[in-house]
Amino acid sequence: MQLHISPSLRHVTVLPGKGLKEFIKVKVASRRVSYRMLFYSLLFFTFLLRFVFVLTSVDGIDGGETKCSTIGCLGKKLGPRLMGKKPESNVPEVIYQTLDEPLDKEELKGRSDIPQTLQEFMTEAKKGGFDAKTFAVKLREMVTLMEQRTRNAKIQEYLYRHVASSSIPKQLHCLDLRLASEHTNNAGARLQLPSAELVPALVDNSYFHFVLASDNVLAASVVAASLVRNCLRPQKVVLHIITDKKTYYPMQAWFSLHPLSPAIIEVKALHHFDWFTKGKVPVLEAMEKDQKVRSQFRGGSSAIVANTTEKPQVIAAKLQALSPKYNSVMNHIRIHLPELFPSLNKVVFLDDDIVIQSDLTPLWDIDMNGKVNGAVETCTGEDKFVMSKRLKSYLNFSHPLISKNFNPNECAWAYGMNIFDLEAWRKTNISFTYHYWVEQNIKSDLSLWQLGTLPPGLIAFHGHVHIIDPFWHMLGLGYQEDTSFADAESAGVIHFNGRAKPWLDIAFPQLRPLWTKYVNFSDKFIKSCHIKAS
């Protein structure tokens, strides 16, 4: 016998099997009985039977001595769920109660009977024949002890990184001393930068003007070399290097002896700017007050590390706040660019922990739409660790001054490589707003934000930022170890923001070559100070 079902499932034809031409044809009324429904129902029950078989088989394997029929086992498993109840747990209630009980961490000090590893715990459990409560007590003690040790190890790591990132490596100190000596003894290290015939270019807006503020000669040399080497029109590049008084002679000596022609390099100390020497400078006053407040309320790294209640991440943030970088005038000076360069219309400001890997002159072609600051936003991107920063990541929204003026979920942006339209800036009160909020933070005992120049920058430039393509600025190479070499190599500018600076021993070894490729390790000053690629 043969069974034929029409594609619409509305006709069923039954043919006898021995060649007979007679057949039975059944026409199914579509409204009364649906063979399509019958077909799908058969499929469903077939699946259900297989599910019941697997479920009861697993129950038979796990159930041990428990006996139940197929339907009984199914009822035991599905009944509580169908009735909206939680299934019964096989874990004794005493274990939950014991693990929930508070444990005085002082009780664990000097104890030698607490298992140190999972293997020791299992060996002891098998030998001792623990009951449920003893098992939970031992487990709680072991896990608590491990948590304490993990926390202490993390804090020690943060402290060591803080010390390593805050100190001046002896190689860099050596380089400064040798260059200062060369400045004294060699007239070629005391050249006017730039030469007299190139001075008019310093205020010529037909050139591409870059500004770098740094007291690190080696870092500044890498930024300058990478900028010029990757520029398609280096003869139109002017790099203004601003440094402090103590670093001026080493910086001048380096760029006198290592010219980057045809680019034009200007080296200038802050005390050379007329604006900086006249009257009171708000940024210096704020820094002095900020330093006093930090020393009074932070208590130094020892007091921070000694805190046993705060999370390691909070302690790390407080240690980072003690970094000299955050109280350096080099870090604050960008807010005074319109006063420092009154003749210029547009500049690109560079941090000294970046590497330039592409021609940056196309940045001048970006239409800023009347905005002041061209920056990369930091709330979107594949790397959620680096690119997930919003205003709430930097500002304290539990403070009414912050919460009533700003949106916590608004996207943040980054310092490090910024286009500044100085013409548009001069029409705003951005610099005043910056100093006003810095003053408010000091008055509130640093409760508006805890560290850095970015938080007051986010406030001061609020509403004045033009977002640019993330290609121009890749962040996180100083704290995101998982950044791939290929991704970093494809970015226009990479930024080693974070503690793991590329000139430090704690730099990530797989990313450091992107920076060291611009260091000439055969240079006599570099060799004499034992500065090496790895």
Disulfide bonds with the S-S distance in Angstrom:
Cys68-Cys73 1.65
Cys174-Cys529 2.11
Cys379-Cys411 2.03
